[in-house]
Amino acid sequence: MKHCISLLQTMTQLDGELNDLKQGAVRHLRLCASTAAVDQFLPQLLADQARAYPKVIIELEEQVSGGVVNALREGRADIGVLVEGPDTRGLETRLFRQDELVLVLPAGHQLAAVRSPLRFDDALDEQWIGLTTGASLLQQQQQAAVASQRPLKLRMQVRSFDAVCHLVAAGLGVALLPKGAALPLVRALKLTWRPLTDKWARRRLLVAVLAGTTDPAIKTFVDFLTEASQTTNNKQSK
């Protein structure tokens, strides 16, 4: 049954590629990216790429960072964007972006009264809303809790930042999310956020391909992602 499903998916993909070829597209590239990259950085970059390279079609799949690595190794993706953390042996990586994790709280929460940045440990007595197993963000939280020799009271796990914030808004717990993705949701749902003092809350996102990749189209797209990102990072640092 799995083989049949895979075959049908491949046939559907080939049909789509043939249609694109008829319309002038000359290349498909498969991009697998973490939620942090999709929610914060990729939409505008992909729009810019579509204008700059209209004959190159990018197929985007969202995955947890560990899933991005697996997709590259198994040949299901040409390029990956992931949060630094998973084992990337056999891959070539370049810096894509940096982000910052912040604590997201229900309106009126006691920790919201603290105006200074908080330590992750300050919230370990709380019930937590987390992402699904395999997400780099969840792994970072679990590792930090182990380092503090305290349990992470994980109450619920969901797949999206949006779902996390809605559960926080309902008063079911607190959460840790990338600042760029969290702030629009915080404003929309009238939540509160606080920065963290922990060094690990500042993260690096990487662009990855299989080691030894020489495909010119892949290399051009990786250059596009990293050069555009570097330009943005330089502007933000001024």
Order of alpha helices (4+ residues) and beta strands (2+ residues): alpha-beta-alpha-alpha-beta-alpha-beta-beta-beta-alpha-beta-alpha-beta-alpha-beta-beta-alpha
